[in-house]
């Protein structure tokens, strides 16, 4: 295991586990935490042994969003008064979201507790979400007088519809895990006592799958959300032709003929 003060990483059975590690602030995204998350994801992306990624939090929260106490300290500064200042580079948060979408492996959010503001949207940016019964969710930005970032206005309408997304964003309403499941914000909810085990087991199942086929499917899903039918069919054709040349495809065919479960190698 490698660790810093703010982020911990480890690889377990081909699962790259990224743990937000600021429990005394409910894993609020302060200091250079965004850059640490980006660096950890880049390491996982470059590691051929990592075939799935799981994001979770230390302590009782997944992520409480931005560090509001640090924001208060910046009030009244010149930087805080200039909304028109130019962006000289892509913010780390945007790089994190874009990288998670580009990664050729599934990314699972294991939401162990409150996921608020940027914390909720970090979870939404993952491909899949499993939540503890103790988890709660809120697009709390509006209560701080700002609109969402971390992709919230992109992801949430696609999951719950425009009208419901407007309601959740405009109000900053707090919803529990059961409501998040009903709305399709999370895929699964688990009892708190068995949550970590269930989340890791799901991540390991994903990592044991045919990595390239899953990565190609992920690429097609997200690309095809933005294009018409003809382009979507072309994207699927490219993906399936690419997958046909993999060892995992051959193993999938052999295992079917031999009436056994496949053993995929991720290549």
Buried (B, 14 or more C-beta within 10 A) or exposed (E): EEEEEBBBBEBEBBBBBBBBBBEEBBBBBBBBBBBBBBBBBBBBBEEEEBBBBBBBBBBBBBBBBBBBEEBEEEEEEEEEEEEEEEEEEEEBBBBBBBBBBEBEBBBBBBBBBBBBBBBBBBBBBBBBBBBBEBBBBBBBBBBEEEEBBBBBBBBBBEBBEEEBBBEBBEEBBBBBBEBBBEBEBBBBBBEBEEBBEBBBBBBBEBBBBBBBBBBBBBBBEEBBEEEEEEEBEEBBEBBBEBBEEBEBBEBBEEBEEEEEEBEBEBE
